[in-house]
Amino acid sequence: MNELILRDVTLRDGLQLAGKLLDTGEKVALIRLLLQAGVPELEIGSMARGDLVPPMADTPEVIAALTPEELERCWIWVATPRHVVKAAAAGARNFQYCLSVSDAHNRANIGRTAEASVAAMPEAVNHATDVGGRIQLTLATAFTCPFDGPVDPDRVLQIIGDPRTAGSDDVVLADTLGQAAPAQVQDLFEAAAPVAGNRRLVFHGHDTWGMGVANSLAAQRGGATVVDGALGGLGGCPFAPGASGNTATEDLLFATQPSYLTPEVFGTLVRAGEDLLARLGERPRSRAAEGARSEARAFGWVIR
């Protein structure tokens, strides 16, 4: 089985519910720390309206502060073709086109039906192609909806297989509420793999019920090659009641131990997460970060 790729989503999904704001310079510094640590991909911002999601208001400035080489490894959340145009104008080239499988959440999150979002995707794909970019089909509430409850897996597969979403490079399935169980996650990814074809499969999980790492590994068994995490388990969706933090980046890294991860790199990321949470006044949720501060000094992953 190939090495599982971690995408750190601290700068977008991690920050969007934070009660305090990071300034643009702090965000850019954290992005560069993560990239220099070897994290392969990052989600660094959103084109959501700044008045609705204030922590994302400076996303164009964050994009503009990064080099083209750095931006090759960074993704921007978008929900409309116009979002793609605006992000591309700032310099972005990787776009996550997000819609919810459930209409109720799509209306709450984006202000339109899921069908309207699907119908607009070909235009978004064209805008991404025009700048030589990549675009993902990101399906929020792929397992459960905070308003309508369980989501029919067949509806997820229908959207993945819809010709209007075929221009995407990747397919992201999101456990937005963190309510899925490992067998459920593996089953959906196994069903999605033949429908997605050559597109990468990505799992975006939350750790609300303590299944974040287990679900990420189940997604890998089902065919996912990329999983999302945030430092310290930070984050959640402002338009999904009950959605708590993301699966912690530290927990995913310790569980999968990719080739670039050394105890020294792990320590750097643990400290970065601790500093960020303290800056924001958020509680830590990473069990691996907690373990790294234990007194078991003979274990090489403990921070000295």
Secondary structure, 3 states (H helix, E strand, C coil): CCCCEEEECHHHHHCCCCCCCCCHHHHHHHHHHHHHHCCCEEEEEECCCCCCCHHHCCHHHHHHHCCHHHHCCEEEEECCHHHHHHHHHHCCCEEEEEEECCHHHHHHHHCCCHHHHHHHHHHHHHHHHHCCCEEEEEEECCCEECCCEECCHHHHHHHHHCHHHCCCCEEEEEECCCCCCHHHHHHHHHHHHHHHCCCEEEEEEECCCCCHHHHHHHHHHHCCCEEEEEHHHCCCCCCCCCCCCECEHHHHHHHHCCCCCCHHHHHHHHHHHHHHHHHHCCCCCCHHHHHHCCCCCCCCCCCC
